[in-house]
Amino acid sequence: MFGRNAKSPLIHTGKIKQVILIIKNLDMGTGKIAAQASHASLESYLETMKTDQNIASKWLEEGQTKIVLKVKDQTEAASIKKKLREAGIPFKAVKDAGQTQVPPGTETAIGIGPYYETELDKITGDLPLL
């Protein structure tokens, strides 16, 4: 199976996982973080279904491996999104409705993949666990 990035048509093999990034400078409570992570997971899965149903299906079959990491702020999140776009990796940013803890339109989390673990680790491998 080939990656979506035409710049590097490498054959991908190996484990598939999903990465959830939580933007930490927003001072969200535990329940809010859980909700935003859930939104990010589902929305990025649906995004992956649009771009590569084989990856999405394999991820479901393999147990839906995911990891939750943190970024310090929107600037760091924007840098990661840029790298994801350049690599052709599917992702979805979550923007909150603003009904509780953050203003409307605030980006709270990013769901990445599911996608090949080796490719995700090149971009998110140095980020700390939530």
ROTIBA-641518 format. One record per atom (N, C-alpha, C, O): residue in three letters; atom name; x, y, z. Coordinates in steps of 0.02 Angstrom, whole numbers. Layout:
BEGIN
 resn name      u      v      w
  Ala   CA      X      Y      Z
...
This chain:
BEGIN
 resn name      u      v      w
  Met    N     42    -58      0
  Met   CA      0      0      0
  Met    C     45     61      0
  Met    O     94     64     36
  Phe    N     28    110    -40
  Phe   CA     67    171    -44
  Phe    C     38    226     -1
  Phe    O    -23    229      7
  Gly    N     81    268     26
  Gly   CA     58    327     63
  Gly    C     26    377     16
  Gly    O     33    372    -45
  Arg    N     -8    425     45
  Arg   CA    -42    476      4
  Arg    C      6    530    -21
  Arg    O    -12    567    -66
  Asn    N     64    534      7
  Asn   CA    110    587    -10
  Asn    C    147    570    -74
  Asn    O    187    524    -75
  Ala    N    132    606   -128
  Ala   CA    163    592   -192
  Ala    C    238    605   -192
  Ala    O    274    580   -235
  Lys    N    262    644   -144
  Lys   CA    333    660   -140
  Lys    C    374    600   -119
  Lys    O    432    594   -137
  Ser    N    344    554    -81
  Ser   CA    381    496    -58
  Ser    C    338    433    -63
  Ser    O    307    412    -14
  Pro    N    334    404   -122
  Pro   CA    292    345   -133
  Pro    C    321    282   -104
  Pro    O    336    235   -140
  Leu    N    331    281    -38
  Leu   CA    359    223     -4
  Leu    C    304    172     10
  Leu    O    246    190     21
  Ile    N    323    110     11
  Ile   CA    277     58     31
  Ile    C    276     56    107
  Ile    O    328     50    139
  His    N    217     62    136
  His   CA    210     63    209
  His    C    188     -6    233
  His    O    144    -38    205
  Thr    N    220    -27    286
  Thr   CA    199    -87    320
  Thr    C    203    -74    395
  Thr    O    230    -22    415
  Gly    N    178   -118    434
  Gly   CA    185   -111    506
  Gly    C    122    -90    540
  Gly    O     67    -89    511
  Lys    N    131    -72    603
  Lys   CA     75    -56    646
  Lys    C     42     10    627
  Lys    O     74     56    600
  Ile    N    -22     13    641
  Ile   CA    -61     73    629
  Ile    C    -86     97    697
  Ile    O   -108     58    739
  Lys    N    -81    162    708
  Lys   CA   -108    191    770
  Lys    C   -138    259    755
  Lys    O   -132    287    701
  Gln    N   -171    284    806
  Gln   CA   -200    351    804
  Gln    C   -167    392    860
  Gln    O   -153    365    914
  Val    N   -154    455    846
  Val   CA   -125    499    896
  Val    C   -176    555    909
  Val    O   -203    585    863
  Ile    N   -188    568    973
  Ile   CA   -230    623    994
  Ile    C   -185    674   1029
  Ile    O   -149    657   1075
  Leu    N   -188    736   1006
  Leu   CA   -150    790   1038
  Leu    C   -198    835   1076
  Leu    O   -249    857   1048
  Ile    N   -182    848   1138
  Ile   CA   -221    895   1179
  Ile    C   -180    959   1188
  Ile    O   -121    956   1204
  Ile    N   -212   1016   1176
  Ile   CA   -178   1080   1184
  Ile    C   -184   1101   1257
  Ile    O   -239   1116   1281
  Lys    N   -128   1101   1291
  Lys   CA   -127   1106   1364
  Lys    C   -134   1175   1394
  Lys    O   -154   1180   1453
  Asn    N   -120   1228   1359
  Asn   CA   -123   1294   1390
  Asn    C   -194   1320   1400
  Asn    O   -203   1378   1420
  Leu    N   -243   1280   1385
  Leu   CA   -313   1303   1388
  Leu    C   -345   1293   1456
  Leu    O   -401   1316   1468
  Asp    N   -312   1259   1502
  Asp   CA   -337   1248   1569
  Asp    C   -406   1215   1569
  Asp    O   -452   1236   1604
  Met    N   -412   1161   1528
  Met   CA   -475   1124   1526
  Met    C   -476   1073   1583
  Met    O   -424   1046   1602
  Gly    N   -534   1060   1609
  Gly   CA   -543   1009   1661
  Gly    C   -536    940   1631
  Gly    O   -535    931   1570
  Thr    N   -532    890   1674
  Thr   CA   -523    821   1653
  Thr    C   -579    797   1608
  Thr    O   -566    765   1557
  Gly    N   -641    812   1626
  Gly   CA   -697    791   1585
  Gly    C   -697    824   1517
  Gly    O   -712    792   1466
  Lys    N   -680    888   1515
  Lys   CA   -676    925   1452
  Lys    C   -622    895   1407
  Lys    O   -633    886   1347
  Ile    N   -564    879   1436
  Ile   CA   -511    848   1397
  Ile    C   -534    781   1369
  Ile    O   -521    766   1310
  Ala    N   -568    741   1410
  Ala   CA   -593    676   1386
  Ala    C   -641    685   1328
  Ala    O   -638    648   1279
  Ala    N   -685    734   1333
  Ala   CA   -733    747   1279
  Ala    C   -698    769   1215
  Ala    O   -715    745   1161
  Gln    N   -650    814   1222
  Gln   CA   -614    839   1163
  Gln    C   -572    784   1131
  Gln    O   -568    780   1070
  Ala    N   -542    741   1172
  Ala   CA   -504    684   1145
  Ala    C   -551    637   1107
  Ala    O   -532    610   1055
  Ser    N   -610    627   1133
  Ser   CA   -659    583   1100
  Ser    C   -680    612   1032
  Ser    O   -683    576    982
  His    N   -693    677   1031
  His   CA   -710    711    968
  His    C   -652    702    918
  His    O   -663    686    860
  Ala    N   -591    714    941
  Ala   CA   -533    710    897
  Ala    C   -524    639    869
  Ala    O   -509    631    810
  Ser    N   -533    589    910
  Ser   CA   -526    520    888
  Ser    C   -577    503    833
  Ser    O   -558    477    780
  Leu    N   -639    518    846
  Leu   CA   -691    502    797
  Leu    C   -683    542    733
  Leu    O   -687    514    678
  Glu    N   -672    607    739
  Glu   CA   -668    649    680
  Glu    C   -608    632    636
  Glu    O   -612    633    575
  Ser    N   -551    615    667
  Ser   CA   -493    598    626
  Ser    C   -501    528    595
  Ser    O   -476    515    540
  Tyr    N   -535    483    630
  Tyr   CA   -551    418    600
  Tyr    C   -594    428    537
  Tyr    O   -581    398    485
  Leu    N   -645    470    543
  Leu   CA   -689    483    485
  Leu    C   -650    516    428
  Leu    O   -663    502    370
  Glu    N   -603    560    445
  Glu   CA   -560    591    395
  Glu    C   -518    538    359
  Glu    O   -510    540    298
  Thr    N   -490    492    397
  Thr   CA   -450    438    368
  Thr    C   -493    394    323
  Thr    O   -470    371    271
  Met    N   -555    381    343
  Met   CA   -600    342    301
  Met    C   -609    374    233
  Met    O   -616    338    183
  Lys    N   -610    440    230
  Lys   CA   -617    475    165
  Lys    C   -555    467    121
  Lys    O   -561    463     60
  Thr    N   -496    462    153
  Thr   CA   -434    462    114
  Thr    C   -405    393    103
  Thr    O   -373    381     52
  Asp    N   -415    347    151
  Asp   CA   -387    280    143
  Asp    C   -426    230    187
  Asp    O   -410    219    245
  Gln    N   -478    201    157
  Gln   CA   -520    154    194
  Gln    C   -482     92    216
  Gln    O   -500     62    267
  Asn    N   -430     73    179
  Asn   CA   -391     13    198
  Asn    C   -356     24    265
  Asn    O   -356    -20    308
  Ile    N   -325     82    273
  Ile   CA   -291     97    337
  Ile    C   -342     98    394
  Ile    O   -331     69    447
  Ala    N   -397    133    383
  Ala   CA   -449    139    435
  Ala    C   -476     70    455
  Ala    O   -484     56    514
  Ser    N   -489     28    406
  Ser   CA   -515    -39    420
  Ser    C   -464    -82    457
  Ser    O   -481   -118    504
  Lys    N   -401    -78    436
  Lys   CA   -349   -118    469
  Lys    C   -341    -96    542
  Lys    O   -332   -137    586
  Trp    N   -346    -31    554
  Trp   CA   -341     -4    622
  Trp    C   -397    -32    666
  Trp    O   -386    -52    723
  Leu    N   -458    -34    639
  Leu   CA   -514    -63    677
  Leu    C   -502   -136    692
  Leu    O   -513   -159    748
  Glu    N   -478   -173    642
  Glu   CA   -466   -245    651
  Glu    C   -411   -259    702
  Glu    O   -413   -310    736
  Glu    N   -362   -213    706
  Glu   CA   -304   -224    750
  Glu    C   -315   -198    822
  Glu    O   -268   -201    862
  Gly    N   -374   -174    837
  Gly   CA   -388   -154    906
  Gly    C   -388    -79    920
  Gly    O   -393    -59    978
  Gln    N   -382    -38    869
  Gln   CA   -388     34    876
  Gln    C   -336     65    923
  Gln    O   -353    104    968
  Thr    N   -273     48    913
  Thr   CA   -219     76    955
  Thr    C   -219    152    949
  Thr    O   -221    180    894
  Lys    N   -215    184   1007
  Lys   CA   -210    257   1007
  Lys    C   -168    279   1066
  Lys    O   -160    243   1115
  Ile    N   -141    339   1060
  Ile   CA   -100    369   1112
  Ile    C   -120    442   1118
  Ile    O   -135    475   1068
  Val    N   -122    467   1180
  Val   CA   -140    537   1191
  Val    C    -79    574   1216
  Val    O    -48    557   1266
  Leu    N    -61    625   1178
  Leu   CA     -3    666   1192
  Leu    C    -24    738   1204
  Leu    O    -82    756   1194
  Lys    N     23    780   1225
  Lys   CA      6    850   1235
  Lys    C     54    896   1198
  Lys    O    113    881   1189
  Val    N     26    952   1176
  Val   CA     65   1007   1149
  Val    C     53   1067   1194
  Val    O      0   1072   1225
  Lys    N    102   1111   1199
  Lys   CA     96   1164   1248
  Lys    C     46   1219   1229
  Lys    O     15   1248   1273
  Asp    N     39   1232   1164
  Asp   CA     -5   1287   1144
  Asp    C    -24   1282   1069
  Asp    O     -4   1235   1035
  Gln    N    -62   1331   1046
  Gln   CA    -85   1331    977
  Gln    C    -27   1339    927
  Gln    O    -31   1314    871
  Thr    N     26   1372    947
  Thr   CA     84   1381    903
  Thr    C    116   1313    888
  Thr    O    131   1298    831
  Glu    N    126   1274    940
  Glu   CA    155   1207    931
  Glu    C    107   1163    891
  Glu    O    129   1124    849
  Ala    N     42   1169    903
  Ala   CA     -8   1131    866
  Ala    C     -6   1149    792
  Ala    O    -10   1105    749
  Ala    N      0   1213    777
  Ala   CA      3   1235    706
  Ala    C     64   1207    671
  Ala    O     61   1188    612
  Ser    N    120   1204    706
  Ser   CA    181   1177    677
  Ser    C    172   1103    660
  Ser    O    194   1080    607
  Ile    N    140   1066    704
  Ile   CA    129    995    692
  Ile    C     79    985    634
  Ile    O     90    941    593
  Lys    N     27   1025    632
  Lys   CA    -21   1020    576
  Lys    C     13   1032    509
  Lys    O     -2    999    460
  Lys    N     59   1079    507
  Lys   CA     96   1094    446
  Lys    C    136   1032    424
  Lys    O    136   1014    366
  Lys    N    170   1000    471
  Lys   CA    209    940    456
  Lys    C    163    883    432
  Lys    O    181    846    387
  Leu    N    105    877    463
  Leu   CA     58    825    443
  Leu    C     34    836    371
  Leu    O     30    789    332
  Arg    N     17    898    355
  Arg   CA     -4    915    287
  Arg    C     51    897    237
  Arg    O     38    866    185
  Glu    N    112    917    253
  Glu   CA    169    904    208
  Glu    C    180    829    198
  Glu    O    200    808    144
  Ala    N    168    789    250
  Ala   CA    177    717    246
  Ala    C    117    681    216
  Ala    O    121    621    201
  Gly    N     61    716    207
  Gly   CA      1    684    180
  Gly    C    -34    639    229
  Gly    O    -69    592    210
  Ile    N    -26    654    294
  Ile   CA    -58    613    346
  Ile    C   -125    644    365
  Ile    O   -128    703    380
  Pro    N   -179    605    365
  Pro   CA   -245    632    382
  Pro    C   -250    652    455
  Pro    O   -225    617    500
  Phe    N   -282    709    467
  Phe   CA   -292    733    536
  Phe    C   -354    778    536
  Phe    O   -379    799    484
  Lys    N   -377    792    596
  Lys   CA   -434    837    605
  Lys    C   -425    876    669
  Lys    O   -415    847    723
  Ala    N   -429    941    664
  Ala   CA   -426    985    723
  Ala    C   -496    994    751
  Ala    O   -544   1002    713
  Val    N   -502    992    817
  Val   CA   -566   1001    850
  Val    C   -572   1073    873
  Val    O   -528   1099    908
  Lys    N   -626   1105    853
  Lys   CA   -640   1174    876
  Lys    C   -702   1171    920
  Lys    O   -755   1147    899
  Asp    N   -695   1196    979
  Asp   CA   -748   1191   1029
  Asp    C   -806   1239   1015
  Asp    O   -796   1293    986
  Ala    N   -865   1219   1034
  Ala   CA   -925   1260   1026
  Ala    C   -927   1318   1075
  Ala    O   -964   1366   1065
  Gly    N   -887   1314   1128
  Gly   CA   -883   1369   1175
  Gly    C   -939   1374   1226
  Gly    O   -953   1428   1252
  Gln    N   -971   1318   1240
  Gln   CA  -1027   1319   1287
  Gln    C  -1007   1311   1359
  Gln    O  -1048   1322   1404
  Thr    N   -944   1293   1372
  Thr   CA   -925   1281   1442
  Thr    C   -859   1317   1461
  Thr    O   -862   1371   1489
  Gln    N   -802   1287   1446
  Gln   CA   -739   1310   1475
  Gln    C   -694   1353   1431
  Gln    O   -650   1387   1456
  Val    N   -705   1352   1366
  Val   CA   -663   1390   1320
  Val    C   -706   1430   1272
  Val    O   -764   1412   1260
  Pro    N   -681   1485   1244
  Pro   CA   -720   1525   1198
  Pro    C   -738   1487   1134
  Pro    O   -702   1441   1115
  Pro    N   -793   1505   1101
  Pro   CA   -812   1472   1039
  Pro    C   -756   1475    987
  Pro    O   -723   1526    979
  Gly    N   -747   1420    952
  Gly   CA   -697   1416    899
  Gly    C   -627   1400    922
  Gly    O   -581   1397    881
  Thr    N   -617   1391    987
  Thr   CA   -551   1375   1013
  Thr    C   -531   1305    992
  Thr    O   -569   1257   1001
  Glu    N   -471   1298    964
  Glu   CA   -445   1233    946
  Glu    C   -420   1199   1010
  Glu    O   -375   1226   1043
  Thr    N   -448   1142   1026
  Thr   CA   -433   1108   1089
  Thr    C   -393   1044   1081
  Thr    O   -357   1024   1127
  Ala    N   -399   1012   1024
  Ala   CA   -368    947   1014
  Ala    C   -358    934    939
  Ala    O   -390    966    898
  Ile    N   -314    888    924
  Ile   CA   -304    867    855
  Ile    C   -303    790    854
  Ile    O   -265    759    892
  Gly    N   -344    762    811
  Gly   CA   -342    690    800
  Gly    C   -300    676    738
  Gly    O   -309    709    687
  Ile    N   -255    629    743
  Ile   CA   -210    613    687
  Ile    C   -218    539    670
  Ile    O   -209    495    713
  Gly    N   -234    526    607
  Gly   CA   -241    457    585
  Gly    C   -308    427    606
  Gly    O   -355    462    624
  Pro    N   -309    362    604
  Pro   CA   -256    312    607
  Pro    C   -211    315    545
  Pro    O   -233    330    489
  Tyr    N   -147    299    558
  Tyr   CA    -97    299    505
  Tyr    C    -38    256    529
  Tyr    O    -39    230    585
  Tyr    N     11    248    486
  Tyr   CA     67    205    502
  Tyr    C    109    234    559
  Tyr    O    129    292    557
  Glu    N    120    193    610
  Glu   CA    155    214    670
  Glu    C    223    245    655
  Glu    O    242    295    685
  Thr    N    260    215    610
  Thr   CA    327    241    594
  Thr    C    324    312    567
  Thr    O    367    353    582
  Glu    N    274    326    526
  Glu   CA    266    393    498
  Glu    C    242    443    551
  Glu    O    266    500    553
  Leu    N    196    422    593
  Leu   CA    171    466    646
  Leu    C    227    483    695
  Leu    O    232    540    718
  Asp    N    267    434    712
  Asp   CA    321    445    760
  Asp    C    373    495    736
  Asp    O    405    528    777
  Lys    N    381    501    671
  Lys   CA    427    551    644
  Lys    C    405    622    662
  Lys    O    447    667    669
  Ile    N    340    632    670
  Ile   CA    313    698    684
  Ile    C    295    707    757
  Ile    O    305    761    785
  Thr    N    269    655    789
  Thr   CA    243    663    857
  Thr    C    284    623    909
  Thr    O    268    626    968
  Gly    N    335    588    888
  Gly   CA    372    543    933
  Gly    C    406    576    992
  Gly    O    419    543   1042
  Asp    N    421    640    987
  Asp   CA    455    675   1041
  Asp    C    407    712   1089
  Asp    O    429    743   1137
  Leu    N    343    709   1075
  Leu   CA    294    743   1117
  Leu    C    282    703   1182
  Leu    O    283    642   1180
  Pro    N    269    738   1237
  Pro   CA    256    702   1300
  Pro    C    185    673   1303
  Pro    O    139    699   1272
  Leu    N    179    620   1342
  Leu   CA    113    592   1356
  Leu    C     72    643   1395
  Leu    O     99    684   1432
  Leu    N      6    640   1385
  Leu   CA    -38    684   1423
  Leu    C    -34    665   1496
  Leu    O    -67    696   1538
